[in-house]
Every structure is written in structure tokens, then in C-alpha cells.
Amino acid sequence: MRMTSLLLIATLAGCAGMADTPLKPVTLVPQVDLPRFMGDWHVIANIPTFLEKGAHNAKDSYRLDADGTIPTTFSFNADGFDGKPKSYTSRGFILDGGNNAVWGQQYLWPIKADYRISYLSNDYSQVVITREKRDYVWIMARTPTIPEADFERLKAFVGTQGYDVNKLLRVPQASGR
């Protein structure tokens, strides 16, 4: 009995330790050419924030200001392709000072949300934005749709970053937007 109790306690302690083990940091791209990154990015899939639930035709638009900050506009149609157009603005701030892959996105002063460029295709046509908390993620592209093989590859990448890919939702995009 005593040996069984000790084994149970050791097993539970090991499980508790595993639950407390922090995740390794998300991958970061080696370098982001900011002027090349600017422009429109269509949201292909995400683990949505409360603002993004029901979004159709979701798109982020980035612009690089002379002071190095990045005014951003997130626009979409609410709850359908013909839904009410909505948009929200924020400002990006480069936080890493080297490779331009870690940003703070400020929607409300003084809070800067974690924004990490974890994957960026060589031609700057597809990107994956992650967060250290693994609560939200975005797969985006320069076009409203991407080939299914690309989506599956990017989805698998998201999984390697410690995300539950079962929470990843496709964002409806009208191809003419």
C-alpha cells in the first residue's frame, strides 16, 4: 500500500511539474523587411479575438510611418459577406530592434499587444502571426485565398508553435475583395 501511495504521489508530482513547464518561445523569422511587409494582408484563418468572431473578408492593412511606427487598419464585414463594414485601427511598434519580427500592437494606450512574425514566405505572400501566450494566431496572405496545400502546411506550422490547431478557424473571403 505504501509503495502504491508513493508511486501515485510521484506520478502526480511529475504531472504537476509538466503542467507548469513553460512552452519554448515561438519561432521568429530571421529578418523582416518592413517596407516590403507593408500593405494589405487577408486573414485566411485565425484563432479569433472577440472582435474577429463572425468576420468575413477580414484584412489587415499596414503602413510604415516616418517615425518607424506602423499604423494598422483591420477591416471586415460583420457576420456575412454583405454584413456591416467595420474597421479598427491600431499602431505597431517594433520591439526587438534587430530583426523587426516582434511588435507591440497598440489598440488602446498604454497597452501593446504581443505580435510576433513567426513565418514569412520568401516572396512575402504568406505570413503567420503568433503570440507567446498561444491564445491567438493569424494565417494571412496577400490574396483572399491560398492553395489548400499551403493552408495545410501553415496549419501544421501553427501546431509546431504550441497552438491547438482544432481552434483554428477559416475566415470567409470573397475572392474579388
C-alpha positions as CSV (number, residue, x, y, z in Angstrom):
1,M,0.0,0.0,0.0
2,R,2.7,2.4,1.0
3,M,4.6,1.8,-2.3
4,T,1.4,2.4,-4.3
5,S,0.9,5.7,-2.4
6,L,4.4,6.8,-3.1
7,L,4.1,5.9,-6.7
8,L,0.8,7.8,-7.0
9,I,2.3,10.9,-5.3
10,A,5.4,10.8,-7.6
11,T,3.2,10.4,-10.7
12,L,1.0,13.3,-9.6
13,A,4.0,15.5,-8.8
14,G,5.5,14.7,-12.2
15,C,2.2,15.7,-14.0
16,A,2.0,18.9,-12.0
17,G,5.6,19.7,-13.0
18,M,4.7,19.1,-16.6
19,A,1.7,21.4,-16.5
20,D,3.9,24.2,-15.1
21,T,6.6,23.7,-17.7
22,P,6.7,26.8,-19.9
23,L,6.4,26.4,-23.6
24,K,9.5,27.1,-25.7
25,P,9.4,30.5,-27.3
26,V,7.6,30.8,-30.6
27,T,9.7,30.7,-33.8
28,L,10.6,34.1,-35.2
29,V,11.6,34.9,-38.7
30,P,15.3,35.9,-39.0
31,Q,14.5,39.3,-40.6
32,V,11.5,41.4,-41.8
33,D,12.0,44.0,-44.5
34,L,9.4,46.4,-43.1
35,P,8.7,48.4,-46.4
36,R,8.2,45.1,-48.2
37,F,5.9,43.8,-45.4
38,M,3.6,46.9,-45.6
39,G,0.3,46.7,-47.5
40,D,-2.8,44.5,-47.3
41,W,-2.9,41.1,-45.7
42,H,-6.1,39.0,-46.0
43,V,-6.8,36.8,-42.9
44,I,-7.1,33.3,-44.2
45,A,-7.5,31.6,-40.8
46,N,-7.2,32.5,-37.1
47,I,-7.9,31.8,-33.5
48,P,-10.1,34.9,-33.3
49,T,-10.2,37.6,-30.8
50,F,-13.7,38.7,-29.7
51,L,-13.7,41.4,-32.3
52,E,-13.0,38.9,-35.1
53,K,-15.8,36.5,-34.4
54,G,-18.1,36.3,-37.4
55,A,-15.7,38.4,-39.6
56,H,-15.9,38.0,-43.3
57,N,-13.4,39.5,-45.8
58,A,-11.1,40.3,-42.9
59,K,-8.0,42.2,-43.9
60,D,-5.1,44.0,-42.1
61,S,-3.5,47.0,-43.8
62,Y,-0.1,48.2,-42.7
63,R,1.7,51.4,-43.4
64,L,5.2,52.4,-42.3
65,D,5.3,56.0,-40.9
66,A,8.5,58.1,-40.9
67,D,8.9,57.7,-37.1
68,G,9.1,53.9,-37.6
69,T,5.6,53.1,-36.2
70,I,3.1,51.1,-38.2
71,P,-0.5,52.4,-38.4
72,T,-2.7,49.4,-39.0
73,T,-6.3,49.1,-40.1
74,F,-8.2,45.9,-39.5
75,S,-11.4,45.8,-41.7
76,F,-14.1,43.2,-42.3
77,N,-17.8,42.7,-42.9
78,A,-19.7,41.6,-39.7
79,D,-21.4,38.3,-39.8
80,G,-21.6,37.9,-43.6
81,F,-20.2,39.0,-47.0
82,D,-22.9,41.7,-47.1
83,G,-22.6,42.5,-43.4
84,K,-22.0,45.9,-42.0
85,P,-18.4,47.0,-42.8
86,K,-16.3,47.6,-39.7
87,S,-12.8,48.7,-39.1
88,Y,-10.5,49.1,-36.1
89,T,-7.2,51.0,-36.1
90,S,-4.0,50.3,-34.1
91,R,-0.4,51.2,-34.2
92,G,2.5,48.8,-34.4
93,F,5.8,49.4,-32.6
94,I,8.9,47.4,-33.3
95,L,10.1,46.0,-30.0
96,D,13.1,43.8,-30.9
97,G,15.2,46.4,-32.5
98,G,17.0,44.0,-34.8
99,N,15.1,41.6,-37.0
100,N,11.7,43.5,-36.9
101,A,9.8,40.3,-36.0
102,V,8.5,41.3,-32.6
103,W,6.0,44.1,-32.4
104,G,3.6,45.7,-29.9
105,Q,0.2,46.4,-31.4
106,Q,-1.4,49.2,-29.5
107,Y,-5.2,49.5,-29.8
108,L,-5.6,51.4,-26.5
109,W,-2.9,53.4,-24.8
110,P,-0.7,52.2,-23.0
111,I,-1.3,48.5,-23.7
112,K,0.7,47.0,-26.5
113,A,-0.5,43.5,-27.5
114,D,2.1,40.9,-28.4
115,Y,2.6,40.4,-32.1
116,R,5.3,38.0,-33.5
117,I,6.1,37.2,-37.1
118,S,6.8,33.5,-36.9
119,Y,6.6,32.6,-40.5
120,L,7.0,34.7,-43.6
121,S,7.3,33.3,-47.1
122,N,10.4,34.4,-49.1
123,D,8.1,36.3,-51.6
124,Y,6.2,38.0,-48.7
125,S,2.9,36.4,-49.9
126,Q,2.1,34.5,-46.7
127,V,2.6,35.1,-43.1
128,V,1.9,33.6,-39.7
129,I,1.5,35.9,-36.7
130,T,1.7,34.3,-33.3
131,R,1.7,35.3,-29.6
132,E,3.8,33.9,-26.8
133,K,0.6,33.1,-24.8
134,R,-0.6,30.9,-27.7
135,D,-4.1,32.4,-27.3
136,Y,-4.5,34.0,-30.8
137,V,-2.9,33.3,-34.1
138,W,-3.3,34.6,-37.7
139,I,-2.5,33.0,-41.1
140,M,-2.6,35.7,-43.6
141,A,-1.9,36.2,-47.3
142,R,-1.6,38.9,-49.9
143,T,-4.6,37.2,-51.7
144,P,-8.0,36.4,-50.3
145,T,-7.4,32.7,-50.8
146,I,-4.4,30.3,-50.9
147,P,-4.0,26.8,-52.2
148,E,-5.2,24.1,-49.8
149,A,-1.7,22.6,-49.7
150,D,-0.3,25.9,-48.5
151,F,-3.1,26.2,-45.9
152,E,-2.4,22.7,-44.5
153,R,1.4,23.4,-44.4
154,L,0.8,26.7,-42.5
155,K,-1.7,25.0,-40.2
156,A,0.9,22.3,-39.4
157,F,3.4,25.1,-38.7
158,V,1.0,26.7,-36.2
159,G,0.7,23.3,-34.5
160,T,4.5,23.2,-34.1
161,Q,4.4,26.5,-32.3
162,G,2.3,25.0,-29.5
163,Y,-1.2,26.0,-30.6
164,D,-4.3,23.8,-30.6
165,V,-5.0,23.7,-34.3
166,N,-8.5,22.5,-33.6
167,K,-9.3,26.1,-32.5
168,L,-8.1,27.5,-35.9
169,L,-11.0,28.8,-37.9
170,R,-11.1,29.6,-41.7
171,V,-12.1,33.2,-42.3
172,P,-14.6,33.5,-45.2
173,Q,-13.1,35.6,-48.0
174,A,-14.8,36.7,-51.2
175,S,-12.2,36.4,-53.9
176,G,-13.0,39.7,-55.5
177,R,-12.2,41.9,-52.5
